[in-house]
Amino acid sequence: MMHAVWLIPALPLTGFLILLATGRRMGDPKAGYVATAMMVGAFVVAVGVFFDLMGLHGEERRFQQDLFSWISVGGLDVHVGFLVDPLSVTMALFVTGVGALIHLYSVGYMHGDERYPTFFVYLNLFAFSMLMLVLSDSFLLTFLGWEGVGACSYFLISFWFERPSAATAGKKAFVTNRVGDFGFMLAMFLIFATFGSLNYVPVLEGAHELTHVTATAIALLLFVGAVGKSAQLPLYVWLPDAMEGPTPVSALIHAATMVTAGVFLMVRVNPILNLAPGALTLIATIGALTAFFAATIACAQNDIKKVLAYSTVSQLGYMFLAVGSGAYVAAIFHMVTHAFFKALLFLGAGSVIHGMHDEQDMKYMGALRKWMPITSGTFIVGWLAIAGVPPFSGFWSKDDILLAAFEKNKALWFIGLLTALMTAYYMSRQVFLVFYGGERWKKPEAAEAHGEDVAHDAHGAHGDFKPHESPPTMAFPLVVLAGLAAVGGILKSPLERWLEPVLAHPHEFASSSSTKLGLIVVTTVGALSGIGLAYSIWLRNRVRAETVEPEVLRHAWYVDALYQKIVEAPGRALANFSAFVVDAKVIDGTVNGVGALVRAGGTRLRTVQSGFVRNYALAVAVGAVAILAYAVARSA
């Protein structure tokens, strides 16, 4: 099956081409089922490749497949090919598996949309780009997939472009990611100048020959790209606004695909990172600060999807904390478990929005567990997983990250511990507001008890209506993901052994068993404390919302306002100056001035063209006499 690895990205690409040509004729829901079938096929092939690779031993678990030559200029020779190893296959498995579930969910969620086939065109193209990113055998081909998911994210985030907020969010994501991509490009230039190749195998096998300065430069430039794609400080601002896209887009981008690309890239180049301890410390620090910063904001958001968006930023910070601590397996392990529980939570949020007639404000929900039993039950599993409650999957992966951070830097571990407590708090707050308490949509004024403005008539559905459970196409993926989120922790030991061949130096924990047990107790108590705090505030109403939701957190520390002042306002001023001064007055003024001069000259010359033949004859005669007089004067 390994020779059929090309089918994994080829199947979504085929779905994209079929839907592009015939999607409108297929309509709703056939177009959705075709796109889903292609993703299921890609997952089946990925499973086959996985078992083939499993049949090999240790260092033999690597297979390269060249399809054709893409670029051959001077010393640069790039082939379109694939690198099959434990890391790429792990990525392919959860990208295709979770992606297929999200495609199936979209069949029901997007039902009735006017541009239904177009949505699945974008989804299949996105999946193709992401699979090229993780399966490619060179930095350049990875960059092709990297840019592909960036373009598709623009299409998907701004899918409902008739909404100004969606159009703006798409542009914001696209522009912000270009900042990070510049770092990736510079890294490729430096890699090629150093190694004479952009293929992973010769570069990573020769990494030990790098000087400390060169290794650090490559690591930091690649990390700049990862910061943009994986939404870390200070380039995280695009991801919360990406919620303007349809909910399946949020699940696909923020759970299993695009935002994990930066973590994947960092783990892929681990032989280079190991030579740059300063870069690793910076990565860990930015990851920890991002995790904490985003968690504080999530504690005060009321939009059900915005909470999950900031949670994604925070969880990605955890993954970079693991990378910076040298715990690469822990980073990938958390990436996998995060794909399970965060996709579940996003799809569960979409089910709530669907059942609540497009309502997204949690303060106008409540008691939905009796109206939406499947959604509530599966969402609660995702909540317990992300909160770090044993034995759910998030507990195992987050515990490994915190242990690695403890061994690297106690301050980073403490920041991670506080973040874990806040994660349990804000996710419990979300569950209690949405699924417990009173039915606040019946009496919007009940939200006043939670510190909300009651003037809500212009948005959402409330009053005399009943929430409803989602159709089977939406419920089935929720059940499957809930099962994975619940038992995903069993992957811990197998994943460590599986990924060992792609790591230059497998990470080993130095702490004693008693220390590990003590840290587990501390993190578990922290998670339970966060849940208890949320219970006392949001179910027992012992503290008013204003006390725990200050304006600065509701407005996300005013970072967007700050960016508007230092980036958008000067940029707009420069654009206005260029348009209305340089372009309109200087460039257009010069061109128009030349035209005006020619027109004025023509107007003056036109007066000698009267149109009367006798005037022309007189002019000829006068000219002839003048010439004759000149000739006579010259001969005298």
C-alpha positions as CSV (number, residue, x, y, z in Angstrom):
1,M,0.0,0.0,0.0
2,M,2.9,2.4,0.5
3,H,3.3,2.8,-3.2
4,A,-0.3,4.0,-3.3
5,V,0.5,6.9,-0.9
6,W,-0.1,9.4,-3.7
7,L,-3.8,8.4,-3.6
8,I,-4.2,10.1,-0.2
9,P,-4.0,13.6,-1.5
10,A,-5.2,12.6,-5.0
11,L,-8.6,11.5,-3.8
12,P,-9.6,14.9,-2.3
13,L,-8.1,16.6,-5.4
14,T,-10.3,14.3,-7.6
15,G,-13.3,15.3,-5.5
16,F,-12.4,19.0,-6.0
17,L,-12.2,18.6,-9.8
18,I,-15.5,16.6,-10.0
19,L,-17.4,19.1,-7.9
20,L,-15.9,22.0,-9.7
21,A,-17.2,20.5,-13.0
22,T,-20.5,19.0,-12.0
23,G,-21.2,20.2,-8.4
24,R,-24.1,22.5,-9.3
25,R,-25.8,19.7,-11.2
26,M,-25.4,17.3,-8.3
27,G,-26.8,19.9,-5.8
28,D,-27.7,19.2,-2.2
29,P,-26.9,16.7,-0.7
30,K,-25.1,14.7,-3.5
31,A,-22.2,17.1,-3.7
32,G,-21.6,16.7,0.0
33,Y,-21.7,12.9,-0.2
34,V,-19.2,12.9,-3.1
35,A,-16.8,15.1,-1.2
36,T,-17.2,12.9,2.0
37,A,-16.6,9.7,0.0
38,M,-13.3,11.1,-1.3
39,M,-12.2,11.8,2.3
40,V,-13.2,8.4,3.5
41,G,-11.3,6.8,0.6
42,A,-8.2,8.9,1.5
43,F,-8.6,7.7,5.1
44,V,-8.8,4.0,4.0
45,V,-5.6,4.4,2.0
46,A,-3.9,6.1,4.9
47,V,-4.8,3.2,7.1
48,G,-3.4,0.8,4.6
49,V,-0.1,2.8,4.4
50,F,0.0,2.8,8.2
51,F,-0.2,-1.0,8.5
52,D,2.4,-1.4,5.8
53,L,4.8,0.9,7.7
54,M,4.0,-1.0,10.9
55,G,5.3,-4.1,9.3
56,L,8.8,-2.6,9.1
57,H,11.2,-2.2,12.0
58,G,12.6,1.0,13.6
59,E,14.8,2.9,11.2
60,E,13.4,1.0,8.2
61,R,10.1,2.9,8.6
62,R,10.7,5.4,5.9
63,F,9.7,5.3,2.3
64,Q,10.1,8.0,-0.4
65,Q,8.1,8.1,-3.6
66,D,9.0,10.5,-6.5
67,L,6.3,11.2,-9.0
68,F,7.8,13.7,-11.4
69,S,10.3,16.5,-11.6
70,W,8.7,19.9,-10.7
71,I,11.6,22.4,-10.8
72,S,15.1,21.9,-12.2
73,V,17.0,25.2,-12.3
74,G,20.8,25.3,-11.8
75,G,21.5,23.5,-8.6
76,L,17.8,23.4,-7.5
77,D,16.1,20.1,-8.4
78,V,12.7,19.6,-6.8
79,H,10.6,16.6,-7.4
80,V,6.9,16.1,-6.5
81,G,7.3,13.3,-4.1
82,F,6.1,12.0,-0.7
83,L,7.9,11.0,2.5
84,V,6.2,8.2,4.3
85,D,7.4,7.9,7.9
86,P,5.7,7.7,11.3
87,L,5.2,11.4,11.6
88,S,3.7,12.0,8.1
89,V,1.4,9.0,8.4
90,T,0.2,10.0,11.9
91,M,-0.7,13.4,10.5
92,A,-2.4,11.9,7.4
93,L,-4.5,9.5,9.6
94,F,-6.1,12.2,11.7
95,V,-6.3,14.8,8.9
96,T,-8.3,12.3,6.8
97,G,-10.1,10.6,9.6
98,V,-11.3,13.7,11.5
99,G,-11.7,15.5,8.1
100,A,-14.0,12.8,6.8
101,L,-16.2,13.2,9.9
102,I,-16.3,17.0,9.5
103,H,-17.3,16.5,5.8
104,L,-20.1,14.2,6.8
105,Y,-21.3,16.7,9.5
106,S,-21.3,19.4,6.8
107,V,-23.7,17.5,4.7
108,G,-26.4,18.2,7.3
109,Y,-25.1,21.5,8.6
110,M,-24.9,23.2,5.2
111,H,-28.2,21.8,4.0
112,G,-30.2,24.5,2.2
113,D,-27.3,26.9,1.7
114,E,-27.5,28.5,-1.7
115,R,-23.8,27.8,-2.4
116,Y,-23.8,24.3,-1.0
117,P,-21.7,22.6,-3.7
118,T,-19.2,25.4,-3.6
119,F,-18.6,24.8,0.1
120,F,-17.6,21.2,-0.6
121,V,-15.4,22.3,-3.5
122,Y,-13.4,24.4,-1.0
123,L,-13.4,21.6,1.7
124,N,-11.9,19.0,-0.7
125,L,-9.3,21.5,-2.0
126,F,-8.4,22.4,1.6
127,A,-7.9,18.7,2.5
128,F,-5.7,18.2,-0.6
129,S,-3.5,21.1,0.4
130,M,-3.2,20.0,4.0
131,L,-2.3,16.4,2.9
132,M,0.4,17.8,0.5
133,L,1.7,19.8,3.4
134,V,2.2,16.8,5.7
135,L,3.2,14.1,3.2
136,S,5.6,16.1,1.0
137,D,9.3,15.2,1.0
138,S,10.7,18.7,0.7
139,F,10.4,22.1,2.3
140,L,9.3,23.6,-1.0
141,L,6.4,21.2,-1.6
142,T,5.4,21.6,2.1
143,F,5.3,25.3,1.4
144,L,3.0,24.7,-1.6
145,G,0.6,23.0,0.7
146,W,1.2,25.6,3.4
147,E,0.1,28.4,0.9
148,G,-2.8,26.2,-0.3
149,V,-4.4,25.9,3.1
150,G,-3.9,29.6,3.6
151,A,-5.8,30.4,0.3
152,C,-8.5,27.8,1.1
153,S,-8.9,29.2,4.6
154,Y,-9.6,32.6,3.1
155,F,-12.3,31.1,0.8
156,L,-13.9,29.2,3.8
157,I,-13.7,31.9,6.5
158,S,-15.2,34.4,4.1
159,F,-17.6,31.9,2.6
160,W,-20.6,34.0,3.6
161,F,-18.9,37.0,2.1
162,E,-22.2,39.0,2.0
163,R,-21.6,39.6,5.7
164,P,-19.0,42.4,6.1
165,S,-17.6,40.7,9.2
166,A,-17.0,37.5,7.3
167,A,-15.3,39.2,4.4
168,T,-13.1,41.2,6.8
169,A,-12.2,38.1,8.8
170,G,-11.1,36.2,5.7
171,K,-8.8,39.1,4.6
172,K,-7.4,39.4,8.1
173,A,-6.5,35.7,8.2
174,F,-4.9,35.9,4.8
175,V,-2.8,39.0,5.5
176,T,-1.7,37.9,9.0
177,N,-0.5,34.6,7.7
178,R,1.6,36.3,5.0
179,V,3.7,37.8,7.7
180,G,4.6,34.4,9.0
181,D,5.1,33.0,5.5
182,F,7.8,35.5,4.9
183,G,9.8,33.8,7.7
184,F,9.3,30.4,6.1
185,M,10.5,31.7,2.8
186,L,13.7,33.2,4.3
187,A,14.3,29.9,6.1
188,M,14.1,28.0,2.8
189,F,16.6,30.4,1.2
190,L,19.0,29.8,4.1
191,I,18.5,26.0,4.0
192,F,19.2,25.9,0.3
193,A,22.3,28.1,0.7
194,T,23.6,25.8,3.4
195,F,22.7,22.4,2.1
196,G,22.2,22.9,-1.6
197,S,18.9,21.0,-1.3
198,L,15.4,21.5,0.0
199,N,14.6,17.8,0.5
200,Y,13.9,16.8,4.1
201,V,16.2,13.7,4.1
202,P,19.5,15.2,3.1
203,V,18.8,18.4,5.2
204,L,17.8,16.6,8.4
205,E,20.5,13.9,8.1
206,G,23.1,16.6,7.6
207,A,21.8,18.9,10.4
208,H,24.6,17.8,12.7
209,E,27.1,19.7,10.6
210,L,25.3,23.0,11.2
211,T,26.9,25.7,13.2
212,H,25.0,26.9,16.2
213,V,24.3,30.3,14.6
214,T,23.0,28.8,11.4
215,A,20.8,26.2,13.2
216,T,19.4,29.0,15.4
217,A,18.7,31.2,12.4
218,I,16.9,28.4,10.5
219,A,14.9,27.4,13.6
220,L,13.8,30.9,14.4
221,L,12.8,31.7,10.8
222,L,10.7,28.5,10.6
223,F,9.2,29.4,13.9
224,V,8.1,32.8,12.5
225,G,6.1,30.8,9.9
226,A,4.7,28.5,12.6
227,V,3.7,31.5,14.7
228,G,1.6,32.8,11.9
229,K,0.0,29.6,10.8
230,S,-0.5,28.3,14.4
231,A,-1.8,31.6,15.8
232,Q,0.8,32.3,18.5
233,L,1.6,35.7,20.0
234,P,1.7,38.2,18.4
235,L,0.1,36.8,15.2
236,Y,-2.8,35.0,16.8
237,V,-5.4,37.7,16.0
238,W,-6.7,36.1,12.9
239,L,-7.9,32.9,14.5
240,P,-10.7,34.3,16.8
241,D,-12.2,36.2,13.8
242,A,-12.1,33.1,11.7
243,M,-15.3,32.1,13.6
244,E,-17.2,34.1,11.0
245,G,-17.0,31.0,8.7
246,P,-19.5,28.1,8.9
247,T,-18.9,26.0,12.0
248,P,-17.5,23.0,10.1
249,V,-14.8,25.3,8.9
250,S,-13.9,26.2,12.4
251,A,-13.7,22.5,13.3
252,L,-11.6,21.7,10.3
253,I,-9.2,24.6,10.5
254,H,-8.9,24.9,14.3
255,A,-8.9,21.2,15.3
256,A,-7.2,18.8,12.9
257,T,-5.5,20.7,10.1
258,M,-4.3,24.2,9.3
259,V,-3.4,25.5,12.8
260,T,-1.5,22.3,13.6
261,A,0.8,22.8,10.6
262,G,3.2,25.0,12.5
263,V,3.6,22.3,15.3
264,F,4.1,19.6,12.6
265,L,6.8,21.7,11.0
266,M,8.7,22.3,14.2
267,V,8.6,18.5,15.1
268,R,9.7,17.7,11.5
269,V,12.9,19.8,11.9
270,N,13.7,18.5,15.4
271,P,17.3,17.6,14.5
272,I,17.9,21.3,13.8
273,L,16.0,22.5,16.9
274,N,18.2,20.3,19.1
275,L,21.2,22.3,17.9
276,A,19.6,25.6,18.9
277,P,18.8,25.6,22.7
278,G,18.1,29.3,22.7
279,A,15.5,28.9,20.0
280,L,13.9,26.1,22.0
281,T,13.7,28.3,25.1
282,L,12.0,31.1,23.0
283,I,9.5,28.6,21.5
284,A,8.6,27.3,25.0
285,T,8.3,30.8,26.4
286,I,6.0,32.1,23.6
287,G,4.0,28.9,23.8
288,A,3.4,29.2,27.5
289,L,2.6,32.9,27.3
290,T,0.2,32.3,24.4
291,A,-1.5,29.5,26.3
292,F,-2.0,31.7,29.4
293,F,-3.0,34.9,27.5
294,A,-5.6,33.2,25.3
295,A,-7.1,31.4,28.3
296,T,-7.7,34.6,30.2
297,I,-9.7,36.0,27.2
298,A,-11.7,32.7,26.8
299,C,-12.9,33.2,30.4
300,A,-15.0,36.3,29.5
301,Q,-16.3,35.5,26.0
302,N,-20.1,35.0,25.5
303,D,-20.1,33.7,21.9
304,I,-20.0,29.9,22.0
305,K,-17.6,29.7,19.1
306,K,-15.3,32.5,20.4
307,V,-14.7,30.6,23.6
308,L,-13.5,27.6,21.6
309,A,-11.4,29.8,19.3
310,Y,-9.4,31.3,22.1
311,S,-9.2,27.9,23.6
312,T,-7.6,26.6,20.4
313,V,-5.0,29.4,20.6
314,S,-4.3,28.4,24.2
315,Q,-4.0,24.7,23.4
316,L,-1.7,25.4,20.5
317,G,0.4,27.3,23.0
318,Y,0.6,24.1,25.0
319,M,1.9,22.2,22.0
320,F,4.7,24.8,21.4
321,L,5.5,24.6,25.1
322,A,6.1,20.9,24.6
323,V,8.2,21.5,21.4
324,G,10.3,24.1,23.3
325,S,10.8,21.6,26.1
326,G,12.1,19.0,23.8
327,A,9.0,16.8,24.3
328,Y,8.2,16.3,20.6
329,V,6.1,13.2,21.2
330,A,4.0,15.0,23.8
331,A,3.4,17.8,21.3
332,I,2.1,15.4,18.6
333,F,0.2,13.4,21.2
334,H,-1.6,16.6,22.4
335,M,-2.2,17.5,18.7
336,V,-3.9,14.2,18.2
337,T,-6.1,14.3,21.3
338,H,-6.8,18.0,20.6
339,A,-8.0,17.0,17.1
340,F,-10.5,14.6,18.8
341,F,-11.9,16.8,21.6
342,K,-11.7,20.2,19.8
343,A,-13.4,18.9,16.6
344,L,-16.0,17.4,18.9
345,L,-16.5,20.7,20.8
346,F,-16.7,22.8,17.6
347,L,-19.1,20.4,15.9
348,G,-21.1,20.3,19.2
349,A,-21.2,24.1,19.2
350,G,-22.5,24.0,15.6
351,S,-25.2,21.5,16.6
352,V,-26.2,23.9,19.4
353,I,-26.3,26.9,17.0
354,H,-28.3,24.8,14.5
355,G,-30.8,23.7,17.2
356,M,-31.1,27.2,18.6
357,H,-32.0,28.8,15.3
358,D,-28.5,30.5,14.8
359,E,-28.2,31.8,18.4
360,Q,-24.5,32.0,19.5
361,D,-24.7,33.9,22.7
362,M,-24.4,31.5,25.6
363,K,-26.2,33.9,28.0
364,Y,-29.3,33.2,26.0
365,M,-29.2,29.5,26.2
366,G,-29.5,27.1,29.2
367,A,-31.0,23.7,30.0
368,L,-30.4,22.4,26.5
369,R,-29.4,18.9,27.8
370,K,-33.0,17.8,27.9
371,W,-33.7,19.2,24.4
372,M,-30.5,18.0,22.7
373,P,-29.4,14.9,24.6
374,I,-26.9,13.6,22.0
375,T,-25.2,17.0,21.6
376,S,-25.1,17.6,25.3
377,G,-23.7,14.2,26.1
378,T,-21.0,14.3,23.6
379,F,-20.1,17.9,24.3
380,I,-19.7,17.0,28.0
381,V,-17.2,14.3,27.0
382,G,-15.2,16.9,25.1
383,W,-15.4,19.3,28.1
384,L,-14.0,16.6,30.5
385,A,-11.2,15.8,28.0
386,I,-10.0,19.4,27.5
387,A,-10.4,20.2,31.2
388,G,-7.8,17.4,31.9
389,V,-10.1,15.2,34.0
390,P,-8.8,11.6,34.2
391,P,-9.2,9.3,32.4
392,F,-10.2,11.3,29.4
393,S,-7.7,11.9,26.6
394,G,-6.7,15.5,27.4
395,F,-5.5,14.5,30.9
396,W,-2.8,12.2,29.5
397,S,-1.4,14.5,26.8
398,K,-1.6,17.7,28.9
399,D,0.1,15.9,31.8
400,D,3.1,15.0,29.6
401,I,3.5,18.6,28.5
402,L,3.4,20.0,32.0
403,L,5.9,17.4,33.2
404,A,8.3,18.3,30.4
405,A,7.8,22.0,31.2
406,F,8.5,21.3,34.9
407,E,11.8,19.7,34.0
408,K,12.8,22.5,31.7
409,N,11.7,25.6,33.7
410,K,9.6,25.8,36.8
411,A,8.2,29.2,35.8
412,L,6.9,27.9,32.5
413,W,5.4,24.9,34.4
414,F,3.6,27.3,36.7
415,I,2.2,29.3,33.8
416,G,1.0,26.0,32.2
417,L,-0.6,25.0,35.5
418,L,-2.5,28.2,35.8
419,T,-3.6,27.8,32.2
420,A,-4.9,24.3,33.0
421,L,-7.0,25.7,35.8
422,M,-8.4,28.4,33.6
423,T,-9.1,25.9,30.9
424,A,-11.2,23.8,33.2
425,Y,-13.0,27.0,34.4
426,Y,-13.9,28.5,31.1
427,M,-15.0,25.2,29.6
428,S,-17.1,24.5,32.6
429,R,-18.6,27.9,32.4
430,Q,-19.5,27.2,28.8
431,V,-21.1,23.8,29.6
432,F,-23.1,25.2,32.6
433,L,-24.4,28.2,30.6
434,V,-25.4,26.2,27.5
435,F,-26.7,22.9,29.0
436,Y,-27.6,23.7,32.6
437,G,-29.5,26.3,34.5
438,G,-32.8,27.9,33.3
439,E,-34.2,28.1,29.8
440,R,-33.1,31.7,29.3
441,W,-34.2,31.9,25.7
442,K,-37.8,31.8,26.9
443,K,-37.3,34.9,29.0
444,P,-34.4,36.9,27.7
445,E,-34.6,39.1,30.8
446,A,-33.3,36.1,32.7
447,A,-29.9,36.8,31.1
448,E,-29.7,40.0,33.2
449,A,-28.8,37.8,36.2
450,H,-25.7,37.0,34.3
451,G,-24.7,40.6,33.6
452,E,-26.0,40.8,30.0
453,D,-27.8,43.5,28.2
454,V,-31.4,42.4,27.5
455,A,-31.7,44.3,24.3
456,H,-31.2,41.2,22.2
457,D,-34.2,41.2,19.8
458,A,-32.2,41.9,16.7
459,H,-30.1,38.7,16.9
460,G,-30.8,35.0,17.6
461,A,-34.0,33.2,18.3
462,H,-35.8,33.4,21.6
463,G,-39.3,33.3,22.9
464,D,-41.8,30.8,21.7
465,F,-39.7,28.1,20.1
466,K,-38.2,24.8,20.9
467,P,-34.5,23.8,20.5
468,H,-34.1,20.6,18.5
469,E,-31.5,17.8,18.1
470,S,-29.4,17.7,15.0
471,P,-30.0,15.2,12.1
472,P,-28.1,11.9,12.0
473,T,-25.4,13.2,9.6
474,M,-24.5,15.7,12.3
475,A,-25.0,13.5,15.3
476,F,-22.9,10.5,14.1
477,P,-19.6,12.4,13.9
478,L,-20.3,13.7,17.4
479,V,-20.6,10.2,18.8
480,V,-17.5,8.9,17.1
481,L,-15.4,11.9,18.2
482,A,-16.7,11.6,21.7
483,G,-15.5,8.0,21.8
484,L,-12.1,9.0,20.6
485,A,-11.9,11.9,23.0
486,A,-12.8,9.6,25.9
487,V,-10.3,6.8,25.2
488,G,-7.6,8.6,23.2
489,G,-5.3,8.4,26.1
490,I,-4.5,4.8,25.3
491,L,-2.4,6.1,22.3
492,K,0.3,7.5,24.7
493,S,2.7,4.6,24.8
494,P,2.2,3.2,21.3
495,L,2.7,6.8,19.9
496,E,6.0,7.2,21.8
497,R,7.4,4.0,20.2
498,W,5.9,4.8,16.8
499,L,7.4,8.3,16.5
500,E,10.9,7.4,17.9
501,P,12.5,6.8,14.5
502,V,11.8,10.4,13.3
503,L,13.4,12.0,16.4
504,A,17.1,12.8,16.6
505,H,17.1,12.4,20.3
506,P,14.0,10.9,21.9
507,H,12.9,12.8,25.0
508,E,13.2,11.0,28.3
509,F,11.7,12.3,31.5
510,A,14.2,12.6,34.4
511,S,11.8,13.0,37.2
512,S,11.2,10.3,39.7
513,S,7.9,8.4,40.0
514,S,7.0,10.3,43.2
515,T,7.5,13.6,41.4
516,K,5.5,12.5,38.5
517,L,2.7,11.3,40.8
518,G,2.8,14.6,42.7
519,L,2.5,16.7,39.6
520,I,-0.4,14.6,38.4
521,V,-2.2,15.2,41.7
522,V,-1.5,19.0,41.5
523,T,-2.8,19.3,37.9
524,T,-5.8,17.2,38.6
525,V,-6.7,19.3,41.7
526,G,-6.2,22.4,39.6
527,A,-8.6,21.1,36.9
528,L,-11.2,20.1,39.6
529,S,-10.8,23.5,41.2
530,G,-11.5,25.2,38.0
531,I,-14.7,23.2,37.5
532,G,-15.7,23.9,41.1
533,L,-15.1,27.6,40.7
534,A,-17.3,27.7,37.6
535,Y,-20.0,25.7,39.3
536,S,-20.1,28.2,42.2
537,I,-20.3,31.2,39.9
538,W,-22.5,30.0,37.0
539,L,-24.8,27.5,38.7
540,R,-25.0,28.7,42.3
541,N,-24.7,32.4,41.3
542,R,-22.5,33.3,44.3
543,V,-20.6,35.9,42.2
544,R,-21.9,38.4,39.7
545,A,-20.6,38.1,36.1
546,E,-19.1,41.6,36.2
547,T,-16.7,40.5,38.9
548,V,-15.1,37.7,36.9
549,E,-15.6,39.2,33.4
550,P,-13.9,42.6,33.3
551,E,-14.2,44.7,30.2
552,V,-10.5,44.3,29.4
553,L,-11.1,40.5,29.0
554,R,-14.3,40.9,27.1
555,H,-12.4,43.0,24.6
556,A,-9.5,40.6,24.4
557,W,-7.0,42.9,26.2
558,Y,-7.8,45.5,23.5
559,V,-5.1,44.0,21.3
560,D,-7.2,44.4,18.1
561,A,-7.7,48.1,19.0
562,L,-4.0,48.4,19.5
563,Y,-3.2,46.8,16.2
564,Q,-5.8,49.1,14.6
565,K,-3.9,52.1,15.9
566,I,-0.4,51.0,15.0
567,V,-1.0,49.0,11.8
568,E,-4.5,49.7,10.3
569,A,-4.7,53.4,10.9
570,P,-1.2,54.2,9.5
571,G,-1.8,51.7,6.7
572,R,-5.1,53.4,5.8
573,A,-3.5,56.8,5.9
574,L,-0.7,55.6,3.6
575,A,-3.2,54.0,1.3
576,N,-5.3,57.3,1.2
577,F,-2.1,59.3,0.5
578,S,-1.1,57.0,-2.3
579,A,-4.5,57.0,-3.8
580,F,-5.6,60.6,-3.5
581,V,-2.2,62.4,-3.6
582,V,0.4,60.3,-5.4
583,D,-2.0,58.5,-7.8
584,A,-4.7,61.1,-8.3
585,K,-2.6,64.3,-8.3
586,V,1.0,63.3,-9.2
587,I,0.6,60.4,-11.6
588,D,-2.9,61.2,-13.0
589,G,-2.0,64.9,-12.9
590,T,1.1,64.3,-15.0
591,V,-0.7,62.2,-17.5
592,N,-3.7,64.5,-17.6
593,G,-1.4,67.6,-17.9
594,V,0.3,66.1,-21.0
595,G,-3.1,65.5,-22.5
596,A,-4.3,69.0,-21.6
597,L,-1.2,70.5,-23.3
598,V,-1.7,68.5,-26.5
599,R,-5.4,69.5,-26.5
600,A,-4.6,73.2,-26.0
601,G,-2.0,73.0,-28.8
602,G,-4.5,71.3,-31.1
603,T,-7.1,73.9,-30.3
604,R,-4.7,76.7,-31.4
605,L,-3.6,74.9,-34.6
606,R,-7.2,74.1,-35.5
607,T,-7.8,77.8,-36.2
608,V,-5.6,77.7,-39.4
609,Q,-7.8,74.9,-40.8
610,S,-10.8,77.0,-41.9
611,G,-12.1,74.5,-44.5
612,F,-12.3,77.1,-47.4
613,V,-10.5,76.1,-50.6
614,R,-9.8,79.8,-51.5
615,N,-8.0,80.3,-48.3
616,Y,-5.8,77.3,-49.0
617,A,-5.1,78.6,-52.6
618,L,-4.2,82.0,-51.2
619,A,-1.9,80.4,-48.7
620,V,-0.2,78.3,-51.5
621,A,0.2,81.4,-53.6
622,V,1.7,83.4,-50.8
623,G,4.0,80.5,-50.1
624,A,5.1,80.3,-53.7
625,V,5.8,84.0,-53.9
626,A,7.8,83.8,-50.7
627,I,9.9,80.9,-52.0
628,L,10.5,82.8,-55.3
629,A,11.5,85.9,-53.5
630,Y,13.9,83.9,-51.4
631,A,15.5,82.3,-54.4
632,V,15.9,85.7,-56.2
633,A,17.5,87.1,-53.0
634,R,19.9,84.3,-52.8
635,S,21.1,84.5,-56.4
636,A,21.6,88.4,-56.4
